Amino acid sequence: MWGSGEPGKLLSWSTKRQLGTGWGQAELATTPYVPLEPRRSLAEICDGDVLITATPDNPHKHIALVEGITALGTDRVTWTIVEWGEGGNVDKHIKAPTTVKLEQGKNKKFGLGFSHKGNFRYLFANPNTPWEPAKWGRCGCLEI
């Protein structure tokens, strides 16, 4: 949804329909900043970029952010993934640094990403917001 701009359709729905289909305030607040811009090269990747997980049976399942990025050659990167959606403490949501090989996903318009547990995680640019210099993510505050 975030990658294709579909949340923008939510603005035309009634509040009852929005909430009835599972969209909450956080999702609705993001609609002005989508669709997100796909990352096409390793050189473009920045802290706060967005990972969107696409599953084989459902095009969009999960959203996360990346930080602490170190490029390794032309197609590999080490980074920390910051995500939510599961119960647990900070260790559950801020993963240990991992290295992945970036490649073009099946959906060419979504650019680079990597295979993960039978899914594909596409990488998108952190959106520009009216609250500069803040962007999505932890804004450099590790305690967040």
C-alpha positions in Angstrom: 0.0 0.0 0.0 2.7 2.5 1.0 4.8 1.8 -2.1 1.9 2.1 -4.6 0.2 5.1 -3.2 -3.0 3.4 -2.3 -3.3 5.0 1.1 -4.1 8.2 -0.7 -7.5 6.6 -1.6 -8.3 6.5 2.1 -8.8 10.2 2.2 -12.0 9.9 0.1 -13.4 7.2 2.5 -15.7 8.0 5.5 -14.1 7.7 8.9 -16.3 4.7 9.7 -15.1 3.0 6.5 -11.5 3.8 7.2 -11.6 2.4 10.8 -13.8 -0.5 9.8 -11.2 -1.7 7.3 -8.5 -1.6 9.9 -6.8 1.7 9.1 -5.9 3.7 12.2 -4.7 7.2 12.8 -1.1 6.3 12.1 -1.8 5.0 8.7 -4.1 7.9 7.9 -1.4 10.4 8.9 1.0 8.9 6.4 -1.2 9.3 3.4 0.2 12.7 2.3 3.7 11.2 2.0 2.9 8.3 -0.3 3.7 6.8 -2.6 7.2 6.4 -1.4 10.1 6.6 -3.8 11.8 3.3 -4.5 15.5 3.0 -4.0 17.3 2.0 -7.2 21.0 1.9 -6.1 23.0 1.3 -3.0 24.4 4.8 -3.1 20.9 6.3 -2.5 20.2 4.5 0.8 19.9 6.6 3.9 19.1 6.2 7.6 15.3 6.1 8.1 14.6 4.5 4.7 11.5 2.3 4.7 11.3 -1.4 4.2 8.0 -2.8 3.0 7.5 -6.5 3.1 5.6 -8.1 0.2 4.4 -11.6 0.6 3.5 -14.0 -2.2 -0.2 -14.0 -1.4 -0.6 -10.4 -0.1 1.3 -7.5 -1.8 2.0 -5.5 1.4 2.3 -7.0 4.8 4.7 -5.0 7.0 6.7 -1.8 7.3 10.0 -1.1 9.0 12.9 1.4 8.9 16.7 1.0 8.4 19.5 2.8 10.2 23.3 2.5 10.8 23.9 1.7 7.1 27.3 0.5 5.8 27.7 -0.3 2.1 29.8 -3.4 1.4 30.7 -3.3 -2.3 28.1 -2.8 -5.0 25.2 -5.0 -3.8 25.5 -5.7 -0.1 24.7 -3.6 2.9 24.9 -4.0 6.7 22.2 -2.2 8.7 20.0 -2.2 11.7 16.3 -2.8 11.1 13.9 -1.0 13.4 10.4 -2.5 13.3 7.3 -3.0 15.4 4.1 -5.0 15.3 5.1 -7.8 17.6 4.9 -7.9 21.4 8.1 -7.5 23.3 10.8 -5.1 24.5 13.3 -3.0 22.6 15.4 -6.1 21.7 12.4 -7.4 19.7 12.0 -4.2 17.7 15.5 -3.0 17.1 17.4 -5.9 15.5 21.1 -6.6 15.6 23.0 -5.3 12.6 22.6 -7.7 9.7 24.1 -8.0 6.2 21.9 -8.5 3.2 22.4 -8.7 -0.6 20.2 -6.1 -2.4 18.7 -7.1 -5.7 15.9 -6.1 -8.0 12.5 -7.5 -6.8 9.9 -9.1 -9.0 7.9 -5.9 -9.0 10.4 -3.8 -11.0 8.6 -0.5 -10.2 9.5 -1.0 -6.5 13.2 -1.2 -7.0 15.7 -2.8 -4.7 15.2 -5.1 -1.8 16.1 -8.5 -0.5 14.5 -12.0 0.0 13.5 -12.8 3.6 11.6 -15.8 4.9 9.8 -16.5 1.6 8.9 -12.8 1.3 10.6 -9.8 -0.4 11.4 -6.6 1.4 11.5 -3.6 -0.9 13.5 -0.5 0.1 12.0 3.0 -0.3 13.3 6.5 0.4 12.4 8.1 3.8 9.6 10.5 2.9 10.1 14.3 3.1 7.9 15.7 5.8 7.0 19.2 6.9 8.9 18.7 10.2 12.4 19.0 8.9 15.0 18.1 10.0 13.0 15.2 11.5 11.9 12.4 9.3 10.4 9.0 10.0 12.4 7.0 12.4 14.2 7.7 15.6 15.7 11.0 14.5 19.1 10.0 16.0 17.6 9.4 19.4 18.6 5.8 20.4 16.2 5.8 23.3 13.1 6.1 21.0 
